[in-house]
Structure formats: structure tokens, C-alpha cells
Amino acid sequence: MRIELYGVLAELAGASALEMAPPAEEATVGAVLERLRRDHPALAEQLDASAVAIGDRLVSADTPVAADSRLALLPPVSGG
């Protein structure tokens, strides 16, 4: 599974993408985010405010994911 990181998430992880095996438990977006929180604690606070997309569609935490899924994590942006 490929996790693409943007903005502050990429900065905190030190990479624009992470590869990980899908969660052994329920394969949902929420399970993937929980594992990211555990494996990459620097991302935890930002993950709570980030949107998740699969393809060109924003998805919720209960959305199922497959082993070959590509998730994009989109942190909130601000500007002025």
C-alpha cells in the first residue's frame, strides 16, 4: 500500500510517500491511519486534521482499502 504525503505531513515524515503492508485487522482507512499514528508519532497530530483521498475521491475512516491502494493524505492549508 502506498501512502502519499503532502505539505507538513511530508515534512514531518521526511518523505513524500511511505510504503506499508495493509493492516492485518480490518482493512479500512481508519486502521491505516491508526497504524501511521503508531509507527510515525510525529504525524499523529496532523493526521487528525487531514483529509484522505483514494484516487480522486475523498474518503472516510470506514472506507475499505485493498493491498494495492494508494492513499493521499492532505493536511489542511491556510493562506491569505
C-alpha positions, 0 to 999 in steps of 0.5 A, a space after each residue: 500500500 502506498 501512502 502519499 504525503 503532502 505539505 507538513 505531513 511530508 515534512 514531518 515524515 521526511 518523505 513524500 510517500 511511505 510504503 506499508 503492508 495493509 493492516 492485518 485487522 480490518 482493512 479500512 482507512 481508519 486502521 491505516 491511519 491508526 497504524 501511521 499514528 503508531 509507527 510515525 508519532 510525529 504525524 499523529 497530530 496532523 493526521 487528525 486534521 487531514 483529509 484522505 483521498 483514494 484516487 480522486 475521491 475523498 474518503 472516510 475512516 470506514 472506507 475499505 482499502 485493498 493491498 494495492 491502494 494508494 492513499 493521499 493524505 492532505 493536511 489542511 492549508 491556510 493562506 491569505 
